[in-house]
C-alpha cells in the first residue's frame, strides 16, 4: 500500500482548485488522510462576477476527480469556504 501525505494532498487540491474558471489564485487547502480516504477543506476566493455557488460546485466536482486521479485516494468530503470576491 502506498501512503500519501496530507501535505501532498493539500498541494494537489490547491492547484486543482485554481484550474477552475472563476477562482482567484490565492486558494488555501487543508487535507486529512485516513488510509485510502481523504477529506478536503478549501478556502476559495472567487473572482468577480463569477457566480459563487456555481463556482464552488464546479470546484467540488473537479477536486473529487483530480485528487482521486492523482493520489488514488477516495475523496469523502470537500468543504469550501468562500474567502471573498477578487476583482
Secondary structure, 3 states (H helix, E strand, C coil): CCCCCHHHHHHHHHHHHHCCCCECCCCEEEEEEECCEEEEEEEEEEECCCCHHHHHHHHHHHHHHHHHHHHCCEEEEEEEEEEEEEC
